Amino acid sequence: MEDTLFDKIIRREIPADILYEDDEVMVLRDIHPVAPVHVLIIPKCPIESIAKMEDKDALLVGRMHLVARDIAVKLGVAETGYRLVTNSGDNSGREVKYLHLHLIGGKFLGSKIVA
């Protein structure tokens, strides 16, 4: 897998507004938010996409969702609702070939899917 923006953020080569970090996962604010709350949950172990993940990655991807749950509470959107989005493949509109979750909330999102 090629070196990505997220690899550089994890190595602290590029600054980011990091809200949470542990040995496996990092959470940072999206630089182009689509809602009042828009953060990215990224694994520190690179996975290109859901389509390319291996069975061994299941625990890490599950951990990302648990972190998303906790961050939603911390950011005050757990009760009102939020969206978790991941993009896979070139037609998805993804900008970085590195698995990540968008946690989006803080306003009514309607039924249109956006990230």
Phi and psi restraints in degrees (value plus and minus 20) as a CYANA .aco file:
   2 GLU   PHI     -91.4   -51.4
   2 GLU   PSI     135.0   175.0
   3 ASP   PHI     -85.7   -45.7
   3 ASP   PSI     112.7   152.7
   4 THR   PHI    -139.8   -99.8
   4 THR   PSI     154.3   194.3
   5 LEU   PHI     -75.5   -35.5
   5 LEU   PSI     -61.9   -21.9
   6 PHE   PHI     -87.2   -47.2
   6 PHE   PSI     -57.3   -17.3
   7 ASP   PHI     -77.4   -37.4
   7 ASP   PSI     -63.7   -23.7
   8 LYS   PHI     -88.1   -48.1
   8 LYS   PSI     -56.1   -16.1
   9 ILE   PHI     -86.5   -46.5
   9 ILE   PSI     -64.9   -24.9
  10 ILE   PHI     -79.4   -39.4
  10 ILE   PSI     -58.5   -18.5
  11 ARG   PHI    -102.0   -62.0
  11 ARG   PSI     -19.2    20.8
  12 ARG   PHI      46.7    86.7
  12 ARG   PSI       8.4    48.4
  13 GLU   PHI    -105.1   -65.1
  13 GLU   PSI     -41.5    -1.5
  14 ILE   PHI    -147.8  -107.8
  14 ILE   PSI     113.5   153.5
  15 PRO   PHI     -91.6   -51.6
  15 PRO   PSI     131.1   171.1
  16 ALA   PHI    -172.4  -132.4
  16 ALA   PSI     136.0   176.0
  17 ASP   PHI    -107.5   -67.5
  17 ASP   PSI      69.7   109.7
  18 ILE   PHI    -106.4   -66.4
  18 ILE   PSI     104.1   144.1
  19 LEU   PHI    -117.0   -77.0
  19 LEU   PSI     -45.3    -5.3
  20 TYR   PHI    -177.9  -137.9
  20 TYR   PSI     127.4   167.4
  21 GLU   PHI    -177.3  -137.3
  21 GLU   PSI     118.6   158.6
  22 ASP   PHI    -156.8  -116.8
  22 ASP   PSI    -185.3  -145.3
  23 ASP   PHI     -87.9   -47.9
  23 ASP   PSI     -41.3    -1.3
  24 GLU   PHI    -134.6   -94.6
  24 GLU   PSI     -46.4    -6.4
  25 VAL   PHI    -157.4  -117.4
  25 VAL   PSI     128.1   168.1
  26 MET   PHI    -150.6  -110.6
  26 MET   PSI     122.7   162.7
  27 VAL   PHI    -142.8  -102.8
  27 VAL   PSI     109.4   149.4
  28 LEU   PHI    -159.6  -119.6
  28 LEU   PSI     137.7   177.7
  29 ARG   PHI     -92.9   -52.9
  29 ARG   PSI     118.9   158.9
  30 ASP   PHI     -90.7   -50.7
  30 ASP   PSI     117.5   157.5
  31 ILE   PHI     -99.6   -59.6
  31 ILE   PSI     -30.7     9.3
  32 HIS   PHI    -150.8  -110.8
  32 HIS   PSI      49.6    89.6
  33 PRO   PHI     -86.0   -46.0
  33 PRO   PSI     124.3   164.3
  34 VAL   PHI    -124.6   -84.6
  34 VAL   PSI     -19.5    20.5
  35 ALA   PHI    -175.5  -135.5
  35 ALA   PSI     146.4   186.4
  36 PRO   PHI     -75.0   -35.0
  36 PRO   PSI     -55.4   -15.4
  37 VAL   PHI    -133.5   -93.5
  37 VAL   PSI      97.9   137.9
  38 HIS   PHI    -170.9  -130.9
  38 HIS   PSI      82.7   122.7
  39 VAL   PHI    -144.2  -104.2
  39 VAL   PSI     141.5   181.5
  40 LEU   PHI    -133.7   -93.7
  40 LEU   PSI     113.4   153.4
  41 ILE   PHI    -128.5   -88.5
  41 ILE   PSI      96.0   136.0
  42 ILE   PHI    -143.5  -103.5
  42 ILE   PSI     120.6   160.6
  43 PRO   PHI    -100.2   -60.2
  43 PRO   PSI     127.7   167.7
  44 LYS   PHI     -98.4   -58.4
  44 LYS   PSI     -39.7     0.3
  45 CYS   PHI    -111.6   -71.6
  45 CYS   PSI      98.3   138.3
  46 PRO   PHI     -86.2   -46.2
  46 PRO   PSI     109.8   149.8
  47 ILE   PHI    -150.7  -110.7
  47 ILE   PSI     108.0   148.0
  48 GLU   PHI     -86.5   -46.5
  48 GLU   PSI     -63.4   -23.4
  49 SER   PHI    -188.1  -148.1
  49 SER   PSI     150.8   190.8
  50 ILE   PHI     -78.5   -38.5
  50 ILE   PSI     -60.9   -20.9
  51 ALA   PHI     -82.8   -42.8
  51 ALA   PSI     -47.9    -7.9
  52 LYS   PHI    -121.7   -81.7
  52 LYS   PSI     -22.7    17.3
  53 MET   PHI     -89.6   -49.6
  53 MET   PSI     134.3   174.3
  54 GLU   PHI    -125.6   -85.6
  54 GLU   PSI     142.8   182.8
  55 ASP   PHI     -74.0   -34.0
  55 ASP   PSI     -55.7   -15.7
  56 LYS   PHI     -85.3   -45.3
  56 LYS   PSI     -36.2     3.8
  57 ASP   PHI    -105.4   -65.4
  57 ASP   PSI     -26.1    13.9
  58 ALA   PHI     -79.2   -39.2
  58 ALA   PSI     -62.1   -22.1
  59 LEU   PHI     -84.7   -44.7
  59 LEU   PSI     -59.8   -19.8
  60 LEU   PHI     -86.4   -46.4
  60 LEU   PSI     -63.0   -23.0
  61 VAL   PHI     -85.9   -45.9
  61 VAL   PSI     -57.4   -17.4
  62 GLY   PHI     -83.2   -43.2
  62 GLY   PSI     -61.4   -21.4
  63 ARG   PHI     -80.1   -40.1
  63 ARG   PSI     -59.9   -19.9
  64 MET   PHI     -77.8   -37.8
  64 MET   PSI     -60.2   -20.2
  65 HIS   PHI     -89.4   -49.4
  65 HIS   PSI     -57.0   -17.0
  66 LEU   PHI     -85.4   -45.4
  66 LEU   PSI     -60.4   -20.4
  67 VAL   PHI     -83.7   -43.7
  67 VAL   PSI     -62.0   -22.0
  68 ALA   PHI     -78.3   -38.3
  68 ALA   PSI     -63.9   -23.9
  69 ARG   PHI     -76.8   -36.8
  69 ARG   PSI     -67.3   -27.3
  70 ASP   PHI     -88.4   -48.4
  70 ASP   PSI     -58.2   -18.2
  71 ILE   PHI     -87.2   -47.2
  71 ILE   PSI     -56.2   -16.2
  72 ALA   PHI     -80.4   -40.4
  72 ALA   PSI     -58.8   -18.8
  73 VAL   PHI     -85.3   -45.3
  73 VAL   PSI     -69.4   -29.4
  74 LYS   PHI     -79.1   -39.1
  74 LYS   PSI     -57.0   -17.0
  75 LEU   PHI    -110.8   -70.8
  75 LEU   PSI     -18.0    22.0
  76 GLY   PHI      59.2    99.2
  76 GLY   PSI       2.6    42.6
  77 VAL   PHI    -134.3   -94.3
  77 VAL   PSI     -19.0    21.0
  78 ALA   PHI     -82.4   -42.4
  78 ALA   PSI     -60.1   -20.1
  79 GLU   PHI     -99.5   -59.5
  79 GLU   PSI     -58.2   -18.2
  80 THR   PHI    -102.9   -62.9
  80 THR   PSI     -43.3    -3.3
  81 GLY   PHI      93.9   133.9
  81 GLY   PSI     132.7   172.7
  82 TYR   PHI    -176.9  -136.9
  82 TYR   PSI     150.1   190.1
  83 ARG   PHI    -141.4  -101.4
  83 ARG   PSI     119.9   159.9
  84 LEU   PHI    -131.4   -91.4
  84 LEU   PSI     106.7   146.7
  85 VAL   PHI    -150.7  -110.7
  85 VAL   PSI     117.8   157.8
  86 THR   PHI    -152.4  -112.4
  86 THR   PSI     122.0   162.0
  87 ASN   PHI    -129.0   -89.0
  87 ASN   PSI     124.2   164.2
  88 SER   PHI    -159.2  -119.2
  88 SER   PSI     100.2   140.2
  89 GLY   PHI      73.3   113.3
  89 GLY   PSI     142.3   182.3
  90 ASP   PHI     -84.9   -44.9
  90 ASP   PSI     -53.2   -13.2
  91 ASN   PHI     -96.9   -56.9
  91 ASN   PSI     -25.6    14.4
  92 SER   PHI     -99.2   -59.2
  92 SER   PSI     -34.0     6.0
  93 GLY   PHI      69.0   109.0
  93 GLY   PSI     -11.9    28.1
  94 ARG   PHI     -82.5   -42.5
  94 ARG   PSI     128.8   168.8
  95 GLU   PHI    -126.4   -86.4
  95 GLU   PSI     -41.2    -1.2
  96 VAL   PHI    -147.7  -107.7
  96 VAL   PSI     106.6   146.6
  97 LYS   PHI    -100.4   -60.4
  97 LYS   PSI      53.3    93.3
  98 TYR   PHI    -181.2  -141.2
  98 TYR   PSI     101.1   141.1
  99 LEU   PHI     -74.6   -34.6
  99 LEU   PSI     111.3   151.3
 100 HIS   PHI    -178.3  -138.3
 100 HIS   PSI     136.6   176.6
 101 LEU   PHI    -125.9   -85.9
 101 LEU   PSI     117.8   157.8
 102 HIS   PHI    -115.8   -75.8
 102 HIS   PSI     105.2   145.2
 103 LEU   PHI    -124.4   -84.4
 103 LEU   PSI      97.0   137.0
 104 ILE   PHI    -145.7  -105.7
 104 ILE   PSI     110.7   150.7
 105 GLY   PHI    -191.6  -151.6
 105 GLY   PSI    -184.6  -144.6
 106 GLY   PHI      71.7   111.7
 106 GLY   PSI     -17.8    22.2
 107 LYS   PHI    -179.9  -139.9
 107 LYS   PSI     147.4   187.4
 108 PHE   PHI     -89.8   -49.8
 108 PHE   PSI     105.1   145.1
 109 LEU   PHI    -117.3   -77.3
 109 LEU   PSI     -33.7     6.3
 110 GLY   PHI      47.8    87.8
 110 GLY   PSI    -183.6  -143.6
 111 SER   PHI    -119.1   -79.1
 111 SER   PSI     -25.7    14.3
 112 LYS   PHI     -94.2   -54.2
 112 LYS   PSI     113.9   153.9
 113 ILE   PHI    -106.5   -66.5
 113 ILE   PSI     105.4   145.4
 114 VAL   PHI    -161.0  -121.0
 114 VAL   PSI     127.2   167.2
